[in-house]
């Protein structure tokens, strides 16, 4: 394995940060609670694809180290904290075999690398939960998210494809984030407002191209407002400040016409008793500069479906993406006819079999959009989650 000077620089910076934090922690009074919270997570997926483009098996994995530093406890900085997350991915890509549009595994990456995924400073504002955040932040941690869909493996249940497929190299999402300024406003009740300005190009330390120049390709502006108590009901909207290339239309010189990329979405997450909850989400986009005009996801989460297994959780979800006419026309010109939709259904169950070890069998059926080869793909996955 080759290590670049950039990787050594990242390791050196991490060592300096750890050394500084360690020196500061050493000065804490004996018996005082540590302001540093460290955790490590490892996820390994063993998957088998039936039908699809290339039936066979895959091993896919990722390890994460997560650190949260309470700057108030450490240095007396009232209401401030520092969050960091580093990750390293390994293994192969199951969607190479399934050949779906939206993907089948939420830890699959295009290139295995070790990188700094998140690093941001957060400052609390008042006592009601409002805050500002500056740094590299995962957009899907606070936007376009429903807790009841989090167990499902298909990427569309994390964030809608009509948003995740936008931007010069994708928005600030796994596996690469972008510099972000985020404002969260929380009322004394359940109402909230999230606003963020995000560098349009994602890139972090450890990526091949590294951190991308700030606003060289413009910014993604996104907002979400709603209620997040027992029931979550929210609406969001987003747009890029710099126009994107139209997928099909050109000017008189043959260059793509530039279009404003924008979209909106709705979220609903509702408990149905003590153990059952329902989620539903839908989003739309302009459809001129990305493959998708919209999509939806819906499903159920059932806690402890087996009385003898109180840690067990079952989930079922369905998603559907709508492909844009421009994208389909381009594919048809290339001899790759596509339908108007891609549909997926997923069943999964997770249970802690040993302290810190969770097993999660998962089944997915995807009705693919392409008209070449097998129309249906079946993917069976066994996920192992190990937490320290």
Secondary structure, 3 states (H helix, E strand, C coil): CCCCHHHHHHHHHHHHHHHHHHHHHHCCCCCCCCCEEEEEEEEEEEEEEEECCCCEEEEEEEEEEEEEEEHHHHHCCCCEEEEEEEEEEEECCCHHHHCCCCCCCCCCCCCCCEEEEEEEEEEEECCCCEEEEEEEECHHHCCCCCHHHCCCCCHHHCCCHHHHCCCCCCCCECCECEEEEEEEEECCCCEEEEEEEEECCCCCCCCCCCCCCCCCCCEEEEEEEEEECCCEEEEEEEEECCCEEEEEEECCCCCEEEECCEEEEEEEEEECCCCEEEEEEEEEECCCCCCEEEEEEEEEEEECCCCCCCCCEEEEEEEEEEECHHHHHHHHHCCCCECCEEEEEEEEEEEEEECCEEEEEEEEEEECCECCCCCEEEEEEEEEEEEC
